Amino acid sequence: MTTTRLQHDYSMTTTRLQHDYNTTTTRLQHDYSTTTTRLQHDYNTTTTRLQHDYNTTTTRLQHDYNTTTT
């Protein structure tokens, strides 16, 4: 793909790491917090947008994919 933005947000119990990678065509941001499990993925590119929202008792996954060329 031409431009990709990946954002991961993980909430769990005892770890918070934040990584921010900037490259020419790709931007990756990982945010890990904790407290049970919360996963949020936000992918921005240019032409496709899928959003999945999963709610469970201990896990919440949210995926947001925006893409350039699929």
ABEGO torsion letter per residue (X at the ends): XABBBBBBBBBBAABBBBBBBBBAABBBBBBBBBGGBBBBBBBBBAABBBBBBBBBAABBBBBBBBBABX
